[in-house]
Amino acid sequence: MTPTESRADPLAALRDDLWAAVTGRDEYQAADLVLGALDGGADAESVLLDVLAPLQAKVGAEWAANRLNVAQEHAASAITERVIGALAHHPATRTEPRLGRITVACVDQEWHALPARLLAEVLALRGWQVDFLGAQVPTPHLIAHLHASGSDAVALSSSLPTRLPAAHAAITGCQAIGVPVIVGGAAFGPDGRNARLLGANAWAPDARAAALALSAGLPGPDLAAGRQQIDDLPHLADQEYTLVARAQRDIVRKVLTQLEAALPAMASYTAEQRERTAEDIAHIVEFLAAALYCDDDELFAAFLTWTADILAARRVPARSLRPALDALASELKDFPRSVRMLDRAGRALDAYAPDGTPPGAPA
C-alpha cells in the first residue's frame, strides 16, 4: 500500500503510525494514537481487530524474517498489550454487560496471551461479562474458577501445538462440569481440525467469528459418564506419546551424544552453543510428542519446515536439521508412528533447496 493509499484509509494510516511507534519503543505515542482515534470516532472493535491484531502479526513476521531481534519483538509486543489496556479503559469502550458470562483463558503452559486478550475485549464491547484469566492457566484452577463464577461458556486460546495435550485436558475438564468450550489459536490448525479432534464444542478462526458463535449459542457438552481423553484419541493406546513425552530429557541427551559423535565440529562448541543445540533438539522432541498425541504427521512436518524458514532467514541451511532428525529416528527406531513422522518431516526438509530456501522462493 502506497503512502497516499494508506492516508486514504484511516485505519491503514493508524497501522502505519502505530508501527513506527511500537518499533521505535514509544509507548506514549502508541497510546496517544489509539486514544486519539477513539476520540475521533473510530470503532473500538475495528481498532482492536483491524489495527492492533495485524500489527502484532507483523511483529511476529518481522521477527521470523530476522528483521526484528528477540528484544525488539518483546518490546513491541509489550507496548501493544499496554495499548490494548489503555483502549479498554476509554469511555467509548464501556458497554453494560447484558449477554451472559464468558471465561477467556490460555491453556496451561501457553504464554501467548494477546490473542485471548483481544477476544476478551471484543466480547466485552459486545455486551458480555468477561472473566479474562490471562496466560498459562492450569486446568484445575480453571475448573475451580468455573465452579465459582457460573460462566456460561469458556473460550480457550492456544498458539503452540505443543500445548494441545493441555488443551485437551482443559476441554474435557470444562465439559465434565457442563460448561461448553470454544477454542481458537494457531495450535488448533487453520481449519480447526485439532479442535474437532479434541472434542471442543466449537472452533473459531478469529475473534469476530468467536463472538458470533457465542452469540448464537454453543452446543452443550454431550458426554458419556466417565469419558476419558483416550476415548477421543484411541491411537494413544500404543503408548508412544506417553513414552516419548516422559523420556524427553533422556532422548535429548542421547541425540546430543549421537550428534557429537557424528559431527566432529561440535567438539569446538562453546558451552552456550551446546546449550542452544540441546534446546533446539528439545523443541523437535516436544513437537514430535504433540504430533504423536494428535497422530498428525503434518503437524510435525509443518514445524520442521517453519523452523527451516526461520533458519533460512538467518542464512542457515535447512539441511542443518537433518542430522538431528536422523539421530532421533535411530533413537526411536522401535516406535512405528514416530519413525513415520520423522520420515515425513525429513522428506519435507529434503524438498528445500541446498541453500536453505524453500522450493519456488525467489532467488
C-alpha positions as CSV (number, residue, x, y, z in Angstrom):
1,M,0.0,0.0,0.0
2,T,1.4,3.4,-1.0
3,P,1.5,6.3,1.5
4,T,-1.3,8.0,-0.5
5,E,-3.5,4.9,-0.3
6,S,-2.7,4.5,3.4
7,R,-3.7,8.0,4.2
8,A,-7.0,7.5,2.3
9,D,-7.8,4.7,4.8
10,P,-7.8,6.0,8.4
11,L,-7.2,2.5,9.8
12,A,-4.3,1.8,7.5
13,A,-2.8,5.2,8.4
14,L,-3.2,4.3,12.0
15,R,-1.5,1.0,11.5
16,D,1.4,2.7,9.8
17,D,1.8,5.3,12.5
18,L,1.5,2.6,15.2
19,W,4.1,0.5,13.6
20,A,6.6,3.4,13.8
21,A,5.7,4.0,17.4
22,V,5.9,0.4,18.6
23,T,9.1,-0.4,16.7
24,G,10.5,2.9,18.0
25,R,9.6,1.8,21.6
26,D,7.5,4.9,22.1
27,E,4.6,3.6,24.3
28,Y,3.2,7.1,24.9
29,Q,3.0,7.9,21.2
30,A,1.3,4.5,20.5
31,A,-1.3,5.0,23.2
32,D,-1.9,8.6,22.1
33,L,-2.5,7.4,18.5
34,V,-5.1,4.8,19.6
35,L,-6.9,7.0,22.1
36,G,-6.9,9.8,19.6
37,A,-8.5,7.6,17.0
38,L,-11.3,6.6,19.5
39,D,-11.8,10.3,20.3
40,G,-12.2,10.9,16.6
41,G,-15.0,8.3,16.4
42,A,-13.1,5.2,15.3
43,D,-14.9,2.0,16.1
44,A,-13.1,0.3,19.1
45,E,-13.6,-3.2,17.7
46,S,-12.1,-2.2,14.4
47,V,-9.1,-0.7,16.1
48,L,-8.6,-3.9,18.0
49,L,-9.0,-6.4,15.2
50,D,-8.1,-4.4,12.1
51,V,-5.2,-2.4,13.5
52,L,-3.7,-3.9,16.7
53,A,-4.2,-7.6,15.7
54,P,-2.4,-7.2,12.3
55,L,0.2,-5.0,13.9
56,Q,1.1,-7.8,16.3
57,A,1.0,-10.4,13.4
58,K,3.5,-8.1,11.6
59,V,5.8,-8.1,14.7
60,G,5.9,-11.9,14.6
61,A,6.5,-12.0,10.9
62,E,9.3,-9.4,11.1
63,W,11.0,-11.5,13.9
64,A,10.7,-14.6,11.8
65,A,12.3,-12.8,8.9
66,N,15.1,-11.7,11.1
67,R,14.3,-8.0,10.7
68,L,13.5,-7.7,14.5
69,N,15.5,-9.3,17.2
70,V,14.0,-11.0,20.2
71,A,14.4,-7.9,22.4
72,Q,12.7,-5.7,19.8
73,E,9.9,-8.2,19.3
74,H,9.3,-8.4,23.1
75,A,9.3,-4.7,23.5
76,A,6.9,-4.2,20.6
77,S,4.5,-6.9,21.9
78,A,4.6,-5.4,25.4
79,I,3.7,-1.9,24.1
80,T,0.8,-3.4,22.0
81,E,-0.5,-5.1,25.1
82,R,-0.4,-2.0,27.2
83,V,-2.1,0.0,24.4
84,I,-4.9,-2.5,24.5
85,G,-5.2,-1.9,28.2
86,A,-5.5,1.8,27.6
87,L,-8.1,1.3,24.9
88,A,-10.1,-0.9,27.3
89,H,-10.4,2.0,29.8
90,H,-11.5,4.6,27.2
91,P,-15.1,5.9,27.8
92,A,-16.0,4.9,24.2
93,T,-15.4,1.2,25.0
94,R,-17.6,0.9,28.1
95,T,-20.5,-1.4,27.5
96,E,-23.0,-2.6,30.0
97,P,-23.0,-6.4,30.3
98,R,-26.2,-7.9,29.1
99,L,-25.5,-11.2,27.3
100,G,-24.1,-13.5,29.9
101,R,-20.7,-14.5,31.4
102,I,-17.7,-15.9,29.4
103,T,-14.4,-17.0,30.8
104,V,-11.4,-16.4,28.4
105,A,-8.1,-18.1,29.2
106,C,-5.0,-19.5,27.7
107,V,-4.4,-23.2,28.2
108,D,-1.8,-24.4,30.7
109,Q,1.8,-23.6,29.6
110,E,0.6,-21.2,26.8
111,W,2.2,-17.8,27.3
112,H,0.9,-16.1,24.2
113,A,-1.9,-14.2,25.7
114,L,-2.5,-11.4,23.2
115,P,-5.0,-13.3,21.0
116,A,-7.1,-14.2,24.1
117,R,-6.9,-10.6,25.3
118,L,-8.2,-9.3,22.0
119,L,-11.1,-11.7,22.2
120,A,-11.9,-10.7,25.8
121,E,-12.0,-7.1,24.8
122,V,-14.2,-7.8,21.8
123,L,-16.6,-9.8,23.9
124,A,-16.8,-7.0,26.5
125,L,-17.5,-4.5,23.8
126,R,-20.4,-6.7,22.5
127,G,-22.0,-6.9,25.9
128,W,-20.6,-10.0,27.7
129,Q,-19.4,-10.1,31.2
130,V,-15.9,-11.4,30.7
131,D,-13.5,-13.0,33.1
132,F,-10.1,-12.8,31.4
133,L,-7.7,-15.1,33.2
134,G,-4.7,-14.4,31.0
135,A,-1.8,-16.7,30.1
136,Q,-0.9,-20.1,31.4
137,V,-4.0,-21.2,33.4
138,P,-3.6,-24.6,34.9
139,T,-6.7,-26.7,34.3
140,P,-7.6,-27.4,38.0
141,H,-7.6,-23.6,38.6
142,L,-9.7,-23.0,35.5
143,I,-12.3,-25.6,36.7
144,A,-12.3,-24.0,40.2
145,H,-13.0,-20.6,38.6
146,L,-15.9,-22.0,36.6
147,H,-17.4,-23.5,39.7
148,A,-17.2,-20.2,41.5
149,S,-18.2,-17.9,38.6
150,G,-21.0,-19.7,36.9
151,S,-19.7,-18.9,33.4
152,D,-21.9,-19.8,30.5
153,A,-19.0,-20.9,28.3
154,V,-15.2,-20.9,28.1
155,A,-13.1,-19.6,25.3
156,L,-9.7,-21.3,25.3
157,S,-6.7,-20.0,23.4
158,S,-3.5,-21.8,22.3
159,S,-0.9,-20.7,19.8
160,L,1.6,-23.6,20.1
161,P,0.6,-27.1,19.1
162,T,2.8,-28.4,21.9
163,R,0.1,-27.2,24.3
164,L,-2.6,-29.4,22.7
165,P,-2.4,-32.2,25.3
166,A,-3.0,-29.5,28.0
167,A,-5.8,-28.0,25.8
168,H,-7.4,-31.5,25.6
169,A,-7.4,-31.8,29.4
170,A,-8.9,-28.4,29.8
171,I,-11.7,-29.1,27.2
172,T,-12.7,-32.4,28.8
173,G,-12.5,-30.8,32.3
174,C,-14.7,-27.9,31.4
175,Q,-17.2,-30.1,29.6
176,A,-17.3,-32.6,32.5
177,I,-18.9,-29.9,34.7
178,G,-21.3,-28.9,32.0
179,V,-19.6,-25.8,30.5
180,P,-19.2,-25.7,26.7
181,V,-15.9,-24.8,25.2
182,I,-14.9,-22.7,22.1
183,V,-11.3,-22.8,21.1
184,G,-9.1,-20.7,18.9
185,G,-5.5,-20.0,18.0
186,A,-2.8,-21.4,15.7
187,A,-2.4,-24.6,17.7
188,F,-5.8,-25.9,16.5
189,G,-4.9,-25.6,12.8
190,P,-6.0,-23.2,10.1
191,D,-9.2,-25.3,9.6
192,G,-9.8,-26.2,13.2
193,R,-9.0,-29.8,12.7
194,N,-7.4,-30.2,16.1
195,A,-10.4,-28.5,17.8
196,R,-12.6,-31.2,16.3
197,L,-10.1,-34.0,17.2
198,L,-10.0,-32.9,20.8
199,G,-13.8,-32.6,21.1
200,A,-14.2,-28.9,21.5
201,N,-17.8,-27.7,21.2
202,A,-16.8,-25.0,18.7
203,W,-13.8,-23.5,16.9
204,A,-13.3,-20.0,15.6
205,P,-10.6,-18.7,13.3
206,D,-10.7,-15.2,14.8
207,A,-12.3,-13.0,17.4
208,R,-15.2,-11.9,15.3
209,A,-16.2,-15.5,14.4
210,A,-15.9,-16.5,18.1
211,A,-18.1,-13.6,19.2
212,L,-20.7,-14.7,16.6
213,A,-20.6,-18.3,17.7
214,L,-21.0,-17.4,21.3
215,S,-24.0,-15.1,20.5
216,A,-25.6,-17.9,18.5
217,G,-25.1,-20.3,21.5
218,L,-22.6,-23.2,21.7
219,P,-23.9,-26.8,21.6
220,G,-23.9,-28.2,25.1
221,P,-21.4,-30.9,26.2
222,D,-22.6,-34.3,25.1
223,L,-20.6,-36.6,27.3
224,A,-21.0,-40.1,28.5
225,A,-20.3,-40.7,32.1
226,G,-16.7,-41.4,32.8
227,R,-15.4,-40.3,29.4
228,Q,-11.6,-40.1,29.3
229,Q,-9.2,-38.3,27.0
230,I,-8.2,-41.6,25.3
231,D,-11.8,-42.1,24.2
232,D,-11.2,-39.2,21.8
233,L,-7.8,-40.4,20.7
234,P,-7.7,-44.3,20.6
235,H,-4.2,-44.1,18.9
236,L,-2.8,-43.2,22.3
237,A,-3.2,-46.8,23.3
238,D,0.1,-47.6,21.7
239,Q,1.8,-45.6,24.4
240,E,4.2,-43.9,22.0
241,Y,3.1,-40.4,23.1
242,T,3.4,-41.3,26.8
243,L,6.8,-42.8,26.4
244,V,8.3,-40.0,24.3
245,A,6.8,-37.3,26.4
246,R,8.0,-38.8,29.7
247,A,11.5,-39.5,28.3
248,Q,12.1,-36.2,26.6
249,R,15.2,-35.3,28.7
250,D,16.8,-38.7,28.2
251,I,16.0,-38.6,24.4
252,V,17.6,-35.1,24.1
253,R,20.7,-36.3,25.9
254,K,21.1,-39.4,23.7
255,V,20.5,-37.5,20.5
256,L,23.1,-34.9,21.5
257,T,25.6,-37.6,22.2
258,Q,24.9,-39.1,18.8
259,L,25.4,-35.7,17.1
260,E,28.7,-35.1,18.9
261,A,30.0,-38.5,17.6
262,A,28.7,-37.8,14.0
263,L,29.7,-34.1,13.8
264,P,33.4,-33.5,14.8
265,A,32.8,-29.7,14.6
266,M,30.7,-30.0,17.7
267,A,33.9,-30.7,19.7
268,S,34.7,-27.0,19.4
269,Y,31.3,-25.8,20.5
270,T,31.2,-23.4,23.4
271,A,29.0,-24.1,26.4
272,E,26.4,-21.7,25.1
273,Q,26.4,-23.3,21.6
274,R,26.0,-26.7,23.2
275,E,23.1,-25.4,25.3
276,R,21.4,-23.9,22.3
277,T,21.8,-27.1,20.4
278,A,20.2,-29.1,23.2
279,E,17.3,-26.6,23.3
280,D,16.8,-27.0,19.6
281,I,16.7,-30.8,20.0
282,A,14.2,-30.4,22.9
283,H,11.9,-28.3,20.7
284,I,12.0,-31.0,18.0
285,V,11.2,-33.7,20.5
286,E,8.4,-31.6,22.1
287,F,6.7,-31.1,18.7
288,L,7.1,-34.8,17.9
289,A,5.3,-35.6,21.1
290,A,2.5,-33.2,20.2
291,A,2.2,-34.8,16.7
292,L,2.1,-38.3,18.3
293,Y,-0.7,-37.1,20.7
294,C,-2.8,-36.0,17.7
295,D,-1.5,-38.6,15.3
296,D,-0.8,-35.8,12.9
297,D,2.2,-36.2,10.6
298,E,1.6,-32.8,9.1
299,L,1.8,-31.0,12.4
300,F,5.4,-32.2,12.9
301,A,6.4,-31.7,9.3
302,A,5.0,-28.1,9.4
303,F,7.0,-27.4,12.5
304,L,10.2,-28.5,10.7
305,T,9.6,-26.5,7.6
306,W,8.7,-23.5,9.7
307,T,12.0,-23.9,11.5
308,A,13.7,-24.2,8.2
309,D,12.2,-20.9,7.2
310,I,13.5,-19.3,10.4
311,L,16.9,-20.7,9.7
312,A,16.9,-19.6,6.1
313,A,16.2,-16.0,7.2
314,R,19.3,-16.3,9.3
315,R,21.3,-17.8,6.4
316,V,21.5,-21.3,8.0
317,P,20.7,-24.1,5.5
318,A,17.7,-26.4,6.3
319,R,20.0,-29.4,5.9
320,S,21.5,-28.5,9.3
321,L,18.4,-30.0,10.8
322,R,18.9,-33.4,9.1
323,P,21.5,-34.9,11.5
324,A,19.2,-34.3,14.5
325,L,16.3,-36.0,12.7
326,D,18.4,-38.9,11.7
327,A,19.7,-39.3,15.3
328,L,16.2,-39.1,16.6
329,A,15.0,-41.7,14.2
330,S,17.8,-44.0,15.3
331,E,16.9,-43.5,19.0
332,L,13.1,-44.1,18.3
333,K,13.5,-46.9,15.8
334,D,11.1,-49.1,17.8
335,F,8.3,-46.6,17.7
336,P,6.5,-47.0,14.3
337,R,4.4,-43.8,14.4
338,S,7.5,-41.7,15.4
339,V,9.6,-43.2,12.6
340,R,6.8,-42.5,10.1
341,M,6.6,-38.8,11.3
342,L,10.3,-38.4,11.2
343,D,10.5,-39.8,7.7
344,R,7.7,-37.5,6.5
345,A,9.4,-34.4,8.1
346,G,12.7,-35.5,6.6
347,R,11.3,-35.6,3.1
348,A,9.8,-32.2,3.6
349,L,13.2,-30.9,4.6
350,D,14.8,-32.6,1.6
351,A,12.5,-30.6,-0.6
352,Y,14.3,-27.4,0.4
353,A,17.0,-26.1,-1.9
354,P,20.6,-26.6,-0.8
355,D,20.9,-23.0,0.3
356,G,18.0,-23.4,2.7
357,T,15.4,-21.6,0.7
358,P,12.0,-23.2,0.1
359,P,11.2,-24.6,-3.4
360,G,9.8,-21.8,-5.6
361,A,11.2,-19.0,-3.4
362,P,12.6,-16.0,-5.4
363,A,16.3,-16.1,-5.9
